[in-house]
Amino acid sequence: MSQSAVHELIQQILEAAREQGMDQQQLAQVAGLSTGTISRIKQQTDASYSSLSRLAAAVGQRLTLTADNDYIADVEHGKLF
């Protein structure tokens, strides 16, 4: 996962947490992570899928992975099936 993708994801998660009245410590507690882990992700934009998934779940979101290729567009437009 690229650093810019991690940065964007963590910003979205932190914004959702703020909207729900959670500070970083509360978010960490709900996600079952340390505040240090969140700080590291914010500063270094380095995170495991597991950590990002737990943070997303803590604010009622989920991460999904999608193949990055033209087949998806073809399927969506009924060109393959």
C-alpha positions in Angstrom: 0.0 0.0 0.0 1.5 3.4 -0.9 2.3 6.0 1.7 -0.2 8.4 0.1 -3.0 5.7 0.4 -2.2 5.1 4.0 -2.1 8.8 4.7 -5.5 9.3 3.1 -7.0 6.3 5.0 -5.7 7.4 8.4 -7.0 10.9 7.8 -10.5 9.6 6.9 -10.5 7.4 10.0 -9.3 10.2 12.3 -12.0 12.6 10.8 -14.7 10.0 11.4 -13.4 9.5 15.0 -13.6 13.3 15.6 -17.1 13.4 14.2 -18.1 10.8 16.7 -16.5 12.7 19.6 -13.5 10.4 20.0 -10.0 11.6 20.6 -6.9 9.6 19.6 -6.7 7.8 22.9 -10.3 6.7 22.8 -9.9 5.6 19.2 -6.9 3.5 20.2 -8.7 1.9 23.1 -11.8 1.0 20.9 -9.5 -0.4 18.2 -7.4 -2.3 20.6 -4.2 -0.5 19.6 -1.8 1.7 21.4 -1.8 5.4 21.0 1.8 5.0 19.9 0.7 2.8 16.9 -1.7 5.6 15.8 1.1 8.2 16.2 3.5 6.1 14.1 0.9 5.6 11.4 0.2 9.4 11.3 3.9 10.3 11.2 5.4 7.6 9.1 2.3 6.6 7.0 3.3 3.0 7.6 0.6 0.6 8.7 -0.4 -3.0 8.5 -3.8 -3.8 6.9 -4.8 -5.3 10.3 -4.1 -2.0 12.1 -6.0 0.1 9.5 -8.8 -2.4 9.5 -9.2 -2.3 13.3 -9.1 1.5 13.3 -11.7 1.7 10.6 -14.0 -0.8 12.5 -13.6 1.4 15.6 -15.4 4.2 13.8 -18.0 2.0 12.0 -16.1 1.7 8.7 -14.4 -1.1 6.9 -11.6 -1.4 4.5 -12.1 -3.2 1.2 -9.6 -4.2 -1.4 -10.3 -4.0 -5.1 -8.2 -5.3 -7.9 -6.4 -2.5 -9.7 -7.0 -3.5 -13.3 -9.3 -3.0 -16.3 -11.2 -6.2 -15.7 -13.2 -4.5 -13.0 -14.5 -1.9 -15.3 -15.2 -4.5 -18.0 -17.3 -6.5 -15.5 -19.1 -3.4 -14.2 -20.0 -2.5 -17.8 -21.2 -6.0 -18.6 -18.5 -6.6 -21.2 -17.3 -9.9 -19.7 -20.4 -11.5 -18.1 
